[in-house]
Amino acid sequence: MTNENLVSQPFMEHLIEFRNRVLRAVASVAVIFIGLISFSNELYLYVSEPLRKYLPESSSMIATDVASPFLTPFKLTLVLSMFAAMPYILFQIWAFVAPGLYQREKRIVIPLFCSSVLLFYAGMAFAYYIVFPLVFMFFTSVGPEGVAIMTDIRSYLDFVLKLFFAFGISFEIPIAVVILSWMGVVNPDSLAQKRPYVFVLCFVLGMLLTPPDVLSQTLLAIPMWLLFEVGIFFGRLIRPKEEKH
């Protein structure tokens, strides 16, 4: 067997393993989706509760497109299925890259994977239980007199999914700081000296990632800054030993 065949054979094996793990990840989403699709309307009612709670008694949510009553809950169920399957998807990623890691790297990566999932879910929960009630209470109370608030169900879903992603991703800041500190790319002490710039950057990102209102921007920026501080704390614990002296 030639050297070229020896090189191509492991590559094909890795490619086949990668394909199998992608198929497993997709299958996990499909299985969860099949289990949830019959509850799609109930799921939408649950997700829309923060807005419906503050709508006037004479108002309700509406569907302006013919297919929206079906497609909007369908889309929500698909996205929630991906969120629910995220631990298994990350496990497949971990199982694929783990053979190439040293034992010390495995001890660090496993907690990071678990923490990233929990922080993403925590960001979504923070958005739903804290941010949404405050934002929708504000929006429904400042409308001009004589204007009926009747939100389209598709527009509402797009709005909340954007916030879910924004808060879920922003809660990953400690993971990013820890990984960069562990790799020696950044120094936690240097990052700590740049707090004023990071504070301003958090508000800029809050402005870009959230709808154009000060309340939701602030509710995203403050947790981002606090999570940055958490990342600095753990980054100091995990950075290479030679940098600690």
GROMACS elastic network, one bead per residue, 0.5 to 0.9 nm:
[ bonds ]
;  ai    aj funct       b0    kb
    1     4     6  0.82530   500
    1     5     6  0.63486   500
    1     6     6  0.70520   500
    2     5     6  0.52870   500
    2     6     6  0.64506   500
    2     7     6  0.88456   500
    3     7     6  0.62497   500
    3     8     6  0.86288   500
    4     7     6  0.51923   500
    4     8     6  0.61231   500
    4     9     6  0.85470   500
    5     8     6  0.50822   500
    5     9     6  0.59320   500
    5    10     6  0.89358   500
    6     9     6  0.54414   500
    6    10     6  0.70221   500
    7    10     6  0.59794   500
    7    11     6  0.66114   500
    7    12     6  0.89861   500
    8    11     6  0.50176   500
    8    12     6  0.61057   500
    8    13     6  0.86066   500
    9    12     6  0.51727   500
    9    13     6  0.62396   500
    9    14     6  0.87348   500
   10    14     6  0.61828   500
   10    15     6  0.85137   500
   11    14     6  0.51656   500
   11    15     6  0.61436   500
   11    16     6  0.86465   500
   12    16     6  0.60687   500
   12    17     6  0.84996   500
   13    16     6  0.51459   500
   13    17     6  0.61470   500
   13    18     6  0.85384   500
   14    17     6  0.50282   500
   14    18     6  0.60126   500
   14    19     6  0.85404   500
   14    96     6  0.85340   500
   15    18     6  0.50535   500
   15    19     6  0.61827   500
   15    20     6  0.86437   500
   16    19     6  0.50609   500
   16    20     6  0.61702   500
   16    21     6  0.86560   500
   17    20     6  0.50765   500
   17    21     6  0.61939   500
   17    22     6  0.85978   500
   17    96     6  0.75251   500
   18    21     6  0.52262   500
   18    22     6  0.61850   500
   18    23     6  0.86151   500
   18    93     6  0.88060   500
   18    96     6  0.69626   500
   19    22     6  0.51426   500
   19    23     6  0.61728   500
   19    24     6  0.86562   500
   20    23     6  0.50783   500
   20    24     6  0.62178   500
   20    25     6  0.86788   500
   21    25     6  0.61786   500
   21    26     6  0.86071   500
   21    89     6  0.84942   500
   21    92     6  0.57963   500
   21    93     6  0.76849   500
   21    95     6  0.86564   500
   21    96     6  0.76783   500
   22    25     6  0.50567   500
   22    26     6  0.61860   500
   22    27     6  0.84762   500
   22    89     6  0.82433   500
   22    92     6  0.77331   500
   22    93     6  0.86999   500
   23    26     6  0.50732   500
   23    27     6  0.59507   500
   23    28     6  0.85476   500
   24    28     6  0.61243   500
   24    29     6  0.87372   500
   24    88     6  0.88785   500
   24    89     6  0.81313   500
   24    92     6  0.78729   500
   25    28     6  0.51666   500
   25    29     6  0.65516   500
   25    30     6  0.87772   500
   25    85     6  0.77011   500
   25    86     6  0.86470   500
   25    88     6  0.69105   500
   25    89     6  0.51315   500
   25    90     6  0.87196   500
   25    92     6  0.70244   500
   26    29     6  0.52146   500
   26    30     6  0.62547   500
   26    31     6  0.87233   500
   26    82     6  0.88459   500
   26    89     6  0.83299   500
   27    31     6  0.60811   500
   27    32     6  0.86215   500
   28    31     6  0.51687   500
   28    32     6  0.62883   500
   28    33     6  0.84913   500
   28    81     6  0.85561   500
   28    82     6  0.85294   500
   28    85     6  0.61994   500
   28    88     6  0.75058   500
   28    89     6  0.79833   500
   29    32     6  0.52882   500
   29    33     6  0.59916   500
   29    34     6  0.85957   500
   29    78     6  0.79807   500
   29    81     6  0.55014   500
   29    82     6  0.55447   500
   29    83     6  0.86700   500
   29    84     6  0.78924   500
   29    85     6  0.57132   500
   29    86     6  0.86619   500
   29    89     6  0.88379   500
   30    34     6  0.60878   500
   30    35     6  0.85943   500
   30    78     6  0.85250   500
   30    81     6  0.76572   500
   30    82     6  0.87607   500
   31    34     6  0.52276   500
   31    35     6  0.63534   500
   31    36     6  0.87885   500
   31    81     6  0.85231   500
   32    35     6  0.50704   500
   32    36     6  0.62118   500
   32    37     6  0.85726   500
   32    78     6  0.87894   500
   32    80     6  0.89186   500
   32    81     6  0.55553   500
   32    82     6  0.82950   500
   32    84     6  0.76402   500
   32    85     6  0.73827   500
   33    36     6  0.50972   500
   33    37     6  0.57910   500
   33    77     6  0.65619   500
   33    78     6  0.60153   500
   33    79     6  0.89071   500
   33    80     6  0.81497   500
   33    81     6  0.52966   500
   33    82     6  0.83163   500
   34    37     6  0.54491   500
   34    38     6  0.78000   500
   35    38     6  0.71231   500
   35    39     6  0.82861   500
   36    39     6  0.53414   500
   36    40     6  0.64288   500
   36    43     6  0.85974   500
   36    77     6  0.66545   500
   36    78     6  0.87200   500
   36    80     6  0.89422   500
   36    81     6  0.77398   500
   37    40     6  0.50893   500
   37    41     6  0.85560   500
   37    73     6  0.86249   500
   37    74     6  0.71067   500
   37    77     6  0.63516   500
   37    78     6  0.82724   500
   38    41     6  0.78224   500
   38    42     6  0.87447   500
   39    42     6  0.52723   500
   39    43     6  0.61200   500
   39    44     6  0.87012   500
   39    77     6  0.83459   500
   40    43     6  0.50480   500
   40    44     6  0.62378   500
   40    45     6  0.86933   500
   40    73     6  0.52242   500
   40    74     6  0.63164   500
   40    75     6  0.89358   500
   40    76     6  0.74577   500
   40    77     6  0.57678   500
   41    44     6  0.51231   500
   41    45     6  0.62703   500
   41    46     6  0.87104   500
   41    69     6  0.87940   500
   41    70     6  0.86691   500
   41    73     6  0.58148   500
   41    74     6  0.84470   500
   41    77     6  0.89759   500
   42    45     6  0.50485   500
   42    46     6  0.62616   500
   42    47     6  0.87251   500
   42    73     6  0.87033   500
   43    46     6  0.50779   500
   43    47     6  0.62257   500
   43    48     6  0.85584   500
   43    73     6  0.74704   500
   43    76     6  0.78443   500
   43    77     6  0.73495   500
   44    47     6  0.50747   500
   44    48     6  0.59780   500
   44    49     6  0.84213   500
   44    72     6  0.82600   500
   44    73     6  0.57436   500
   44    76     6  0.70117   500
   44    77     6  0.82169   500
   44   157     6  0.85741   500
   45    48     6  0.51531   500
   45    49     6  0.60043   500
   45    52     6  0.87262   500
   46    49     6  0.52369   500
   46    50     6  0.82585   500
   47    50     6  0.71732   500
   47    51     6  0.87084   500
   47   128     6  0.80203   500
   47   157     6  0.84391   500
   47   160     6  0.84024   500
   48    51     6  0.56248   500
   48    52     6  0.61812   500
   48    53     6  0.85993   500
   48   153     6  0.84958   500
   48   156     6  0.77578   500
   48   157     6  0.80763   500
   48   160     6  0.87885   500
   49    52     6  0.50023   500
   49    53     6  0.58153   500
   49    54     6  0.87748   500
   50    53     6  0.56177   500
   50    54     6  0.72462   500
   50   128     6  0.76484   500
   50   129     6  0.81719   500
   50   132     6  0.60088   500
   50   133     6  0.53151   500
   50   134     6  0.88988   500
   50   136     6  0.69527   500
   50   137     6  0.85295   500
   51    54     6  0.56249   500
   51    55     6  0.65590   500
   51   132     6  0.76064   500
   51   133     6  0.72299   500
   51   135     6  0.89343   500
   51   136     6  0.56391   500
   51   137     6  0.77204   500
   51   140     6  0.85078   500
   51   151     6  0.89990   500
   51   156     6  0.87713   500
   52    55     6  0.51391   500
   52    56     6  0.84983   500
   52    59     6  0.89539   500
   52    60     6  0.72287   500
   52    61     6  0.75430   500
   52   136     6  0.89571   500
   53    56     6  0.84821   500
   53   133     6  0.86240   500
   53   136     6  0.89494   500
   53   137     6  0.87118   500
   54    57     6  0.88624   500
   54   133     6  0.84066   500
   54   136     6  0.69709   500
   54   137     6  0.59704   500
   54   140     6  0.66309   500
   54   141     6  0.85275   500
   55    58     6  0.80493   500
   55    59     6  0.60750   500
   55    60     6  0.68139   500
   55    61     6  0.86630   500
   55   136     6  0.89043   500
   55   137     6  0.87337   500
   55   140     6  0.67543   500
   55   149     6  0.70310   500
   55   150     6  0.81561   500
   56    59     6  0.52972   500
   56    60     6  0.78426   500
   56   140     6  0.83963   500
   56   148     6  0.84654   500
   56   149     6  0.77037   500
   57    60     6  0.77566   500
   58   148     6  0.83769   500
   59   148     6  0.67538   500
   59   149     6  0.62285   500
   59   150     6  0.58587   500
   59   151     6  0.89819   500
   60   149     6  0.76398   500
   60   150     6  0.54928   500
   60   151     6  0.73564   500
   61   149     6  0.83122   500
   61   150     6  0.51246   500
   61   152     6  0.58264   500
   61   153     6  0.61883   500
   62   150     6  0.62190   500
   62   151     6  0.60383   500
   62   153     6  0.59754   500
   62   154     6  0.89430   500
   63    66     6  0.74032   500
   63    67     6  0.84515   500
   63    68     6  0.58895   500
   63    69     6  0.64311   500
   63   151     6  0.83331   500
   63   152     6  0.53247   500
   63   153     6  0.57025   500
   63   154     6  0.72891   500
   64    67     6  0.88227   500
   64    68     6  0.72405   500
   64   152     6  0.64283   500
   64   153     6  0.82217   500
   64   154     6  0.84928   500
   65    68     6  0.52376   500
   65    69     6  0.80461   500
   65   154     6  0.87352   500
   66    69     6  0.73368   500
   66    70     6  0.87616   500
   67    70     6  0.56548   500
   67    71     6  0.59243   500
   67    72     6  0.81822   500
   68    72     6  0.53115   500
   68    73     6  0.81433   500
   68   153     6  0.74543   500
   68   154     6  0.66423   500
   69    72     6  0.60587   500
   69    73     6  0.70012   500
   69    74     6  0.88873   500
   69   153     6  0.79643   500
   69   154     6  0.87056   500
   70    73     6  0.60197   500
   70    74     6  0.62449   500
   70    75     6  0.88209   500
   71    75     6  0.59999   500
   71    76     6  0.85879   500
   71   154     6  0.86144   500
   72    75     6  0.51615   500
   72    76     6  0.62753   500
   72    77     6  0.86731   500
   72   153     6  0.70814   500
   72   154     6  0.57680   500
   72   157     6  0.73422   500
   73    77     6  0.61007   500
   73    78     6  0.86179   500
   73   153     6  0.89858   500
   73   154     6  0.88731   500
   73   157     6  0.87945   500
   74    77     6  0.52087   500
   74    78     6  0.63120   500
   74    79     6  0.87905   500
   75    78     6  0.51453   500
   75    79     6  0.62772   500
   75    80     6  0.86128   500
   75   157     6  0.88156   500
   76    79     6  0.52066   500
   76    80     6  0.60965   500
   76    81     6  0.85007   500
   76   157     6  0.73940   500
   76   161     6  0.85416   500
   77    80     6  0.50949   500
   77    81     6  0.60353   500
   77    82     6  0.87170   500
   78    81     6  0.50559   500
   78    82     6  0.64739   500
   78    83     6  0.87985   500
   79    82     6  0.51773   500
   79    83     6  0.63405   500
   79    84     6  0.86867   500
   79   161     6  0.86284   500
   80    84     6  0.60265   500
   80    85     6  0.84912   500
   81    84     6  0.50524   500
   81    85     6  0.60763   500
   81    86     6  0.85736   500
   82    85     6  0.51103   500
   82    86     6  0.61481   500
   82    89     6  0.88234   500
   83    86     6  0.52580   500
   83    87     6  0.84532   500
   83   121     6  0.83885   500
   84    87     6  0.73491   500
   84    88     6  0.86233   500
   85    88     6  0.54845   500
   85    89     6  0.61530   500
   85    90     6  0.86980   500
   86    90     6  0.60185   500
   86    91     6  0.84044   500
   86   117     6  0.72533   500
   87    90     6  0.51864   500
   87    91     6  0.61068   500
   87    92     6  0.87516   500
   87   113     6  0.86644   500
   87   114     6  0.79467   500
   87   117     6  0.64804   500
   88    92     6  0.63039   500
   88    93     6  0.87291   500
   89    92     6  0.51784   500
   89    93     6  0.64674   500
   89    94     6  0.87022   500
   90    94     6  0.60772   500
   90    95     6  0.85601   500
   90   113     6  0.71427   500
   90   114     6  0.87888   500
   90   117     6  0.82930   500
   91    95     6  0.60452   500
   91    96     6  0.85479   500
   91   113     6  0.82394   500
   92    95     6  0.50723   500
   92    96     6  0.62177   500
   92    97     6  0.88195   500
   93    96     6  0.52000   500
   93    97     6  0.64105   500
   93    98     6  0.84383   500
   94    97     6  0.53695   500
   94    98     6  0.56432   500
   94   109     6  0.85268   500
   94   110     6  0.80893   500
   94   113     6  0.80193   500
   95    98     6  0.53370   500
   95    99     6  0.75065   500
   96    99     6  0.70699   500
   96   100     6  0.85459   500
   97   100     6  0.57677   500
   97   101     6  0.70228   500
   98   101     6  0.53030   500
   98   102     6  0.83213   500
   98   105     6  0.89780   500
   98   106     6  0.69809   500
   98   109     6  0.89790   500
   99   102     6  0.81342   500
  101   104     6  0.81154   500
  101   105     6  0.58996   500
  101   106     6  0.62631   500
  102   105     6  0.51674   500
  102   106     6  0.62857   500
  102   107     6  0.88612   500
  103   106     6  0.50762   500
  103   107     6  0.64358   500
  103   108     6  0.89318   500
  104   107     6  0.52201   500
  104   108     6  0.66425   500
  104   109     6  0.87962   500
  105   108     6  0.52159   500
  105   109     6  0.59818   500
  105   110     6  0.86021   500
  106   109     6  0.50670   500
  106   110     6  0.60230   500
  106   111     6  0.88560   500
  107   110     6  0.59336   500
  107   111     6  0.72473   500
  108   111     6  0.59047   500
  108   112     6  0.64925   500
  108   113     6  0.89659   500
  108   238     6  0.87228   500
  109   113     6  0.61071   500
  109   114     6  0.86751   500
  109   179     6  0.89567   500
  110   113     6  0.52099   500
  110   114     6  0.63494   500
  110   115     6  0.85591   500
  111   114     6  0.51279   500
  111   115     6  0.58928   500
  111   116     6  0.84174   500
  112   115     6  0.50360   500
  112   116     6  0.59576   500
  112   117     6  0.86941   500
  112   175     6  0.65957   500
  112   178     6  0.86293   500
  112   179     6  0.83613   500
  113   116     6  0.52001   500
  113   117     6  0.65389   500
  113   118     6  0.88701   500
  113   175     6  0.88442   500
  114   117     6  0.54053   500
  114   118     6  0.63998   500
  114   119     6  0.86676   500
  115   118     6  0.51009   500
  115   119     6  0.59236   500
  115   120     6  0.84431   500
  115   172     6  0.86494   500
  115   175     6  0.76062   500
  116   119     6  0.51539   500
  116   120     6  0.60900   500
  116   121     6  0.86555   500
  116   171     6  0.83588   500
  116   172     6  0.61316   500
  116   174     6  0.88387   500
  116   175     6  0.65550   500
  117   120     6  0.52039   500
  117   121     6  0.63176   500
  117   122     6  0.85295   500
  117   172     6  0.87962   500
  118   121     6  0.52041   500
  118   122     6  0.59963   500
  118   123     6  0.86021   500
  119   123     6  0.60721   500
  119   124     6  0.86523   500
  119   168     6  0.70769   500
  119   169     6  0.85784   500
  119   171     6  0.55736   500
  119   172     6  0.61668   500
  119   175     6  0.88900   500
  120   123     6  0.51253   500
  120   124     6  0.64568   500
  120   125     6  0.87145   500
  120   165     6  0.86103   500
  120   167     6  0.76787   500
  120   169     6  0.63858   500
  120   170     6  0.81973   500
  120   171     6  0.60275   500
  120   172     6  0.65575   500
  121   124     6  0.51138   500
  121   125     6  0.61325   500
  121   126     6  0.85185   500
  121   168     6  0.65049   500
  121   171     6  0.88011   500
  122   125     6  0.50123   500
  122   126     6  0.59932   500
  122   127     6  0.85380   500
  122   167     6  0.85807   500
  122   168     6  0.71620   500
  122   171     6  0.74524   500
  123   126     6  0.50643   500
  123   127     6  0.62271   500
  123   128     6  0.87145   500
  123   164     6  0.73193   500
  123   165     6  0.84539   500
  123   166     6  0.83166   500
  123   169     6  0.75068   500
  123   170     6  0.73804   500
  123   171     6  0.54982   500
  123   172     6  0.85582   500
  124   127     6  0.50768   500
  124   128     6  0.62082   500
  124   129     6  0.86054   500
  124   163     6  0.80869   500
  124   164     6  0.51044   500
  124   165     6  0.75024   500
  124   166     6  0.86295   500
  124   167     6  0.60255   500
  124   168     6  0.53544   500
  124   171     6  0.89553   500
  125   128     6  0.51142   500
  125   129     6  0.58947   500
  125   130     6  0.79022   500
  125   164     6  0.84524   500
  125   167     6  0.89021   500
  125   168     6  0.87061   500
  126   129     6  0.55258   500
  126   130     6  0.54382   500
  126   131     6  0.65699   500
  126   132     6  0.87192   500
  126   167     6  0.76755   500
  126   168     6  0.88962   500
  127   130     6  0.57176   500
  127   132     6  0.59483   500
  127   133     6  0.88971   500
  127   160     6  0.86762   500
  127   163     6  0.69100   500
  127   164     6  0.64132   500
  127   167     6  0.64483   500
  127   168     6  0.84905   500
  127   219     6  0.87753   500
  127   220     6  0.86795   500
  128   131     6  0.60760   500
  128   132     6  0.52698   500
  128   133     6  0.75145   500
  128   160     6  0.85059   500
  128   163     6  0.89329   500
  128   164     6  0.78732   500
  129   132     6  0.64425   500
  129   133     6  0.67601   500
  130   133     6  0.59973   500
  130   134     6  0.66353   500
  130   135     6  0.88335   500
  130   219     6  0.88585   500
  131   134     6  0.54071   500
  131   135     6  0.60057   500
  131   136     6  0.84982   500
  131   215     6  0.86303   500
  131   216     6  0.68133   500
  131   219     6  0.67022   500
  131   220     6  0.85483   500
  132   135     6  0.51393   500
  132   136     6  0.58886   500
  132   137     6  0.81994   500
  132   160     6  0.82408   500
  132   163     6  0.89706   500
  132   216     6  0.85447   500
  133   136     6  0.54019   500
  133   137     6  0.58638   500
  133   138     6  0.84387   500
  134   137     6  0.52290   500
  134   138     6  0.61636   500
  134   139     6  0.86708   500
  134   215     6  0.80904   500
  134   216     6  0.84807   500
  135   138     6  0.51610   500
  135   139     6  0.61460   500
  135   140     6  0.86577   500
  135   213     6  0.87869   500
  135   215     6  0.66952   500
  135   216     6  0.64721   500
  136   140     6  0.59497   500
  136   141     6  0.83270   500
  137   140     6  0.54366   500
  137   141     6  0.61663   500
  137   142     6  0.88601   500
  138   141     6  0.52884   500
  138   142     6  0.63918   500
  138   215     6  0.85464   500
  139   142     6  0.56807   500
  139   143     6  0.67654   500
  140   143     6  0.59753   500
  140   149     6  0.72558   500
  141   144     6  0.88252   500
  142   145     6  0.87057   500
  143   146     6  0.85750   500
  143   147     6  0.68250   500
  143   148     6  0.84639   500
  143   149     6  0.79208   500
  144   147     6  0.57253   500
  144   148     6  0.87987   500
  145   148     6  0.83421   500
  151   154     6  0.86448   500
  151   155     6  0.72345   500
  151   156     6  0.67369   500
  152   155     6  0.53124   500
  152   156     6  0.62247   500
  152   157     6  0.87503   500
  153   156     6  0.51346   500
  153   157     6  0.62455   500
  153   158     6  0.87597   500
  154   157     6  0.51367   500
  154   158     6  0.62844   500
  154   159     6  0.85975   500
  155   158     6  0.52026   500
  155   159     6  0.61651   500
  155   160     6  0.87898   500
  156   159     6  0.50153   500
  156   160     6  0.62519   500
  156   161     6  0.85567   500
  157   160     6  0.52890   500
  157   161     6  0.59906   500
  157   162     6  0.84432   500
  158   161     6  0.52844   500
  158   162     6  0.61625   500
  158   163     6  0.87614   500
  159   162     6  0.53529   500
  159   163     6  0.65364   500
  159   164     6  0.88140   500
  159   210     6  0.89075   500
  159   211     6  0.79493   500
  160   163     6  0.50146   500
  160   164     6  0.60157   500
  160   165     6  0.86092   500
  161   165     6  0.61686   500
  161   166     6  0.84368   500
  162   165     6  0.53275   500
  162   166     6  0.60962   500
  162   167     6  0.86741   500
  162   209     6  0.77428   500
  162   210     6  0.73672   500
  162   211     6  0.87219   500
  163   167     6  0.60037   500
  163   168     6  0.82129   500
  163   209     6  0.75777   500
  163   210     6  0.63055   500
  163   211     6  0.82898   500
  163   216     6  0.89285   500
  164   167     6  0.54414   500
  164   168     6  0.58580   500
  164   169     6  0.84174   500
  165   168     6  0.50242   500
  165   169     6  0.58879   500
  165   170     6  0.82866   500
  165   209     6  0.88613   500
  166   169     6  0.54281   500
  166   170     6  0.60175   500
  166   171     6  0.86278   500
  166   206     6  0.84616   500
  166   209     6  0.58005   500
  166   210     6  0.70647   500
  166   220     6  0.81453   500
  167   170     6  0.50191   500
  167   171     6  0.61049   500
  167   172     6  0.88683   500
  167   209     6  0.87228   500
  167   220     6  0.67000   500
  167   223     6  0.89947   500
  167   224     6  0.87352   500
  168   171     6  0.54106   500
  168   172     6  0.70095   500
  169   172     6  0.53330   500
  169   173     6  0.75978   500
  170   173     6  0.57607   500
  170   220     6  0.78239   500
  170   221     6  0.88600   500
  170   223     6  0.82155   500
  170   224     6  0.60126   500
  170   227     6  0.84622   500
  171   174     6  0.72514   500
  171   175     6  0.85082   500
  171   223     6  0.77025   500
  171   224     6  0.66835   500
  171   227     6  0.67895   500
  172   175     6  0.53386   500
  172   176     6  0.64756   500
  172   177     6  0.89026   500
  172   224     6  0.89443   500
  172   227     6  0.81724   500
  173   176     6  0.51222   500
  173   177     6  0.62507   500
  173   178     6  0.86259   500
  173   224     6  0.70418   500
  173   225     6  0.89185   500
  173   227     6  0.61706   500
  173   228     6  0.59687   500
  173   230     6  0.87521   500
  173   231     6  0.68338   500
  174   177     6  0.51284   500
  174   178     6  0.60613   500
  174   179     6  0.85513   500
  174   227     6  0.57052   500
  174   228     6  0.57609   500
  174   229     6  0.78362   500
  174   230     6  0.60072   500
  174   232     6  0.74530   500
  174   233     6  0.89979   500
  174   234     6  0.79513   500
  174   235     6  0.83319   500
  175   178     6  0.51552   500
  175   179     6  0.60973   500
  175   180     6  0.85719   500
  175   231     6  0.66837   500
  176   179     6  0.52481   500
  176   180     6  0.61671   500
  176   181     6  0.85181   500
  176   231     6  0.76590   500
  177   180     6  0.52499   500
  177   181     6  0.60406   500
  177   182     6  0.85009   500
  177   186     6  0.80575   500
  177   188     6  0.79824   500
  177   228     6  0.73730   500
  177   230     6  0.89317   500
  177   231     6  0.51901   500
  177   232     6  0.66364   500
  177   234     6  0.84514   500
  177   235     6  0.64152   500
  178   181     6  0.50659   500
  178   182     6  0.59746   500
  178   183     6  0.85449   500
  178   188     6  0.87270   500
  178   231     6  0.57758   500
  178   232     6  0.72889   500
  178   233     6  0.87841   500
  178   234     6  0.63406   500
  178   236     6  0.82708   500
  178   237     6  0.89507   500
  178   238     6  0.71547   500
  178   239     6  0.78722   500
  179   182     6  0.50496   500
  179   183     6  0.61495   500
  179   184     6  0.85438   500
  179   185     6  0.86578   500
  179   235     6  0.77759   500
  179   238     6  0.88232   500
  179   239     6  0.88294   500
  180   183     6  0.51529   500
  180   184     6  0.61484   500
  180   185     6  0.51621   500
  180   186     6  0.57159   500
  180   187     6  0.82903   500
  180   235     6  0.81455   500
  180   239     6  0.86776   500
  181   184     6  0.50048   500
  181   185     6  0.60083   500
  181   186     6  0.52216   500
  181   187     6  0.59425   500
  181   188     6  0.65174   500
  181   232     6  0.84975   500
  181   234     6  0.89955   500
  181   235     6  0.53635   500
  181   236     6  0.75171   500
  181   238     6  0.71548   500
  181   239     6  0.51862   500
  181   240     6  0.79625   500
  182   185     6  0.77104   500
  182   186     6  0.84481   500
  182   235     6  0.69283   500
  182   236     6  0.88776   500
  182   238     6  0.57757   500
  182   240     6  0.62450   500
  183   186     6  0.78873   500
  183   239     6  0.74006   500
  183   240     6  0.77834   500
  184   187     6  0.68451   500
  184   239     6  0.67325   500
  184   240     6  0.69192   500
  184   243     6  0.83094   500
  186   189     6  0.88303   500
  186   190     6  0.75708   500
  186   191     6  0.74832   500
  187   190     6  0.52524   500
  187   191     6  0.63445   500
  187   192     6  0.87431   500
  187   232     6  0.88806   500
  187   235     6  0.82011   500
  187   236     6  0.81474   500
  187   239     6  0.80010   500
  187   243     6  0.82716   500
  188   192     6  0.61157   500
  188   193     6  0.87649   500
  188   231     6  0.83984   500
  188   232     6  0.52773   500
  188   233     6  0.78253   500
  188   234     6  0.89144   500
  188   235     6  0.59714   500
  188   236     6  0.58691   500
  188   239     6  0.82538   500
  189   192     6  0.50142   500
  189   193     6  0.65186   500
  189   232     6  0.77073   500
  189   236     6  0.76891   500
  190   193     6  0.52301   500
  190   194     6  0.67566   500
  191   194     6  0.51898   500
  191   195     6  0.69045   500
  191   198     6  0.85337   500
  191   232     6  0.73588   500
  192   195     6  0.55303   500
  192   229     6  0.78917   500
  192   232     6  0.69880   500
  193   196     6  0.80393   500
  194   197     6  0.55080   500
  194   198     6  0.62571   500
  194   199     6  0.86882   500
  195   198     6  0.50022   500
  195   199     6  0.59805   500
  195   200     6  0.86656   500
  195   225     6  0.86170   500
  195   229     6  0.87917   500
  196   199     6  0.51025   500
  196   200     6  0.64448   500
  196   201     6  0.86619   500
  197   200     6  0.52257   500
  197   201     6  0.61086   500
  197   202     6  0.86576   500
  198   202     6  0.60658   500
  198   203     6  0.87666   500
  198   225     6  0.72406   500
  198   228     6  0.83984   500
  199   202     6  0.52350   500
  199   203     6  0.67597   500
  199   204     6  0.89192   500
  199   221     6  0.78926   500
  199   222     6  0.82691   500
  199   224     6  0.86478   500
  199   225     6  0.60638   500
  200   203     6  0.53365   500
  200   204     6  0.63821   500
  200   205     6  0.87953   500
  200   221     6  0.87998   500
  201   205     6  0.61130   500
  201   206     6  0.83920   500
  201   221     6  0.85192   500
  202   205     6  0.51385   500
  202   206     6  0.59937   500
  202   207     6  0.85619   500
  202   220     6  0.80130   500
  202   222     6  0.74764   500
  202   223     6  0.89469   500
  202   224     6  0.62357   500
  202   225     6  0.63329   500
  203   207     6  0.61078   500
  203   208     6  0.86521   500
  203   217     6  0.66895   500
  203   218     6  0.68689   500
  203   220     6  0.79092   500
  203   222     6  0.79565   500
  203   224     6  0.88449   500
  203   225     6  0.89827   500
  204   207     6  0.50803   500
  204   208     6  0.63928   500
  204   209     6  0.87197   500
  204   217     6  0.85401   500
  204   221     6  0.81089   500
  205   209     6  0.59195   500
  205   210     6  0.83124   500
  205   217     6  0.82726   500
  205   220     6  0.85942   500
  205   221     6  0.73414   500
  206   209     6  0.52581   500
  206   210     6  0.58320   500
  206   211     6  0.88291   500
  206   216     6  0.77581   500
  206   218     6  0.69291   500
  206   219     6  0.82363   500
  206   220     6  0.56198   500
  206   221     6  0.52720   500
  206   224     6  0.86856   500
  207   210     6  0.57335   500
  207   211     6  0.72899   500
  207   212     6  0.66783   500
  207   213     6  0.80418   500
  207   214     6  0.80127   500
  207   216     6  0.85440   500
  207   217     6  0.54154   500
  207   218     6  0.85097   500
  207   220     6  0.88780   500
  207   221     6  0.85033   500
  208   211     6  0.78011   500
  208   212     6  0.82786   500
  208   217     6  0.84666   500
  209   217     6  0.79984   500
  209   220     6  0.86960   500
  210   213     6  0.77895   500
  210   216     6  0.64683   500
  210   217     6  0.59873   500
  210   220     6  0.79579   500
  211   214     6  0.86841   500
  211   216     6  0.71537   500
  211   217     6  0.75729   500
  212   215     6  0.89733   500
  212   216     6  0.81135   500
  212   217     6  0.76496   500
  213   216     6  0.60186   500
  213   217     6  0.64224   500
  213   218     6  0.88061   500
  214   217     6  0.51251   500
  214   218     6  0.60222   500
  214   219     6  0.85382   500
  215   218     6  0.52717   500
  215   219     6  0.61595   500
  215   220     6  0.87109   500
  216   220     6  0.62130   500
  216   221     6  0.85480   500
  217   220     6  0.52805   500
  217   221     6  0.60314   500
  217   222     6  0.86886   500
  218   222     6  0.60293   500
  218   223     6  0.86683   500
  219   222     6  0.58964   500
  219   223     6  0.68978   500
  219   224     6  0.89566   500
  220   223     6  0.57530   500
  220   224     6  0.62924   500
  220   225     6  0.88934   500
  221   224     6  0.50875   500
  221   225     6  0.62804   500
  221   226     6  0.87668   500
  222   225     6  0.52174   500
  222   226     6  0.63094   500
  222   227     6  0.86247   500
  223   227     6  0.59459   500
  223   228     6  0.83923   500
  224   227     6  0.51218   500
  224   228     6  0.61059   500
  224   229     6  0.87748   500
  225   229     6  0.64974   500
  225   230     6  0.88427   500
  226   229     6  0.51219   500
  226   230     6  0.64498   500
  226   231     6  0.87688   500
  227   231     6  0.61601   500
  227   232     6  0.86459   500
  228   232     6  0.63273   500
  228   233     6  0.87711   500
  229   232     6  0.50860   500
  229   233     6  0.63464   500
  229   234     6  0.88872   500
  230   233     6  0.51277   500
  230   234     6  0.64360   500
  230   235     6  0.83825   500
  231   234     6  0.53539   500
  231   235     6  0.57357   500
  231   236     6  0.85477   500
  232   236     6  0.61899   500
  232   237     6  0.88098   500
  233   236     6  0.55018   500
  233   237     6  0.68790   500
  234   237     6  0.50483   500
  234   238     6  0.63296   500
  234   239     6  0.86060   500
  235   238     6  0.52314   500
  235   239     6  0.58257   500
  236   239     6  0.56583   500
  236   240     6  0.89706   500
  236   244     6  0.80075   500
  237   240     6  0.88056   500
  238   241     6  0.82211   500
  239   242     6  0.85509   500
  239   243     6  0.70074   500
  239   244     6  0.74975   500
  240   243     6  0.56502   500
  240   244     6  0.70932   500
  241   244     6  0.53177   500
  241   245     6  0.74395   500
  242   245     6  0.60779   500
